[in-house]
Amino acid sequence: MPDKGFRVTVEDLDTGEAETRTVAPGDFVLIPLEPCHLSSVSRYEKSGTVQLTLKDHRPQPKQEATRG
């Protein structure tokens, strides 16, 4: 695991608009794309567990990752 976290860049393929964020160690990123959406979040403080419920997930055929 990186000591300083990692950087995530997301680009809207329709508009070309991009946004970059740094993610700290121990955190996470969730990027659902409509119609998929975050429906609920359950947090269990004692164990540090977070349960995310996604709805309308429609998996697409796997695509190759690209590097910029």
C-alpha positions as CSV (number, residue, x, y, z in Angstrom):
1,M,0.0,0.0,0.0
2,P,1.4,3.4,-0.9
3,D,2.5,5.5,2.2
4,K,1.1,8.7,0.7
5,G,-2.0,7.4,-0.9
6,F,-2.7,7.5,-4.6
7,R,-4.1,9.9,-7.2
8,V,-7.3,9.2,-9.2
9,T,-8.2,11.1,-12.4
10,V,-11.6,10.7,-13.9
11,E,-12.5,12.1,-17.3
12,D,-16.0,12.5,-18.8
13,L,-15.7,11.0,-22.2
14,D,-18.6,13.1,-23.6
15,T,-17.3,16.6,-22.4
16,G,-13.6,16.0,-21.9
17,E,-13.9,17.5,-18.4
18,A,-11.5,15.8,-15.9
19,E,-11.0,15.9,-12.2
20,T,-8.1,14.6,-10.1
21,R,-8.2,13.8,-6.4
22,T,-5.7,12.4,-4.0
23,V,-6.9,9.5,-1.9
24,A,-5.3,9.1,1.5
25,P,-4.2,5.7,2.9
26,G,-7.2,3.9,4.5
27,D,-9.7,5.7,2.4
28,F,-11.5,4.5,-0.8
29,V,-13.1,5.8,-4.0
30,L,-16.4,4.8,-5.5
31,I,-17.3,6.1,-8.9
32,P,-20.7,4.7,-10.1
33,L,-22.0,5.7,-13.5
34,E,-25.7,6.1,-14.1
35,P,-27.9,4.2,-13.8
36,C,-25.7,2.5,-11.2
37,H,-25.9,4.5,-7.9
38,L,-25.1,4.3,-4.2
39,S,-28.2,3.3,-2.4
40,S,-27.1,3.0,1.2
41,V,-24.1,3.0,3.5
42,S,-23.8,1.0,6.7
43,R,-20.9,1.8,9.1
44,Y,-19.7,-0.5,11.8
45,E,-17.4,1.7,14.0
46,K,-16.0,-1.0,16.2
47,S,-14.6,-3.1,13.3
48,G,-14.0,-0.2,10.9
49,T,-16.2,-1.9,8.3
50,V,-18.2,0.1,5.8
51,Q,-20.9,-1.7,3.7
52,L,-21.9,0.0,0.5
53,T,-25.1,-1.0,-1.4
54,L,-25.2,-0.2,-5.1
55,K,-28.4,-0.4,-7.2
56,D,-28.9,-0.8,-10.9
57,H,-25.4,-2.3,-11.5
58,R,-25.2,-3.5,-15.1
59,P,-21.8,-5.0,-15.7
60,Q,-20.4,-4.4,-19.2
61,P,-17.8,-6.5,-21.0
62,K,-14.4,-6.0,-19.6
63,Q,-12.4,-3.3,-21.4
64,E,-8.6,-2.9,-21.4
65,A,-7.2,-0.2,-19.1
66,T,-5.5,2.7,-20.7
67,R,-2.6,4.7,-19.3
68,G,-2.2,8.4,-20.0
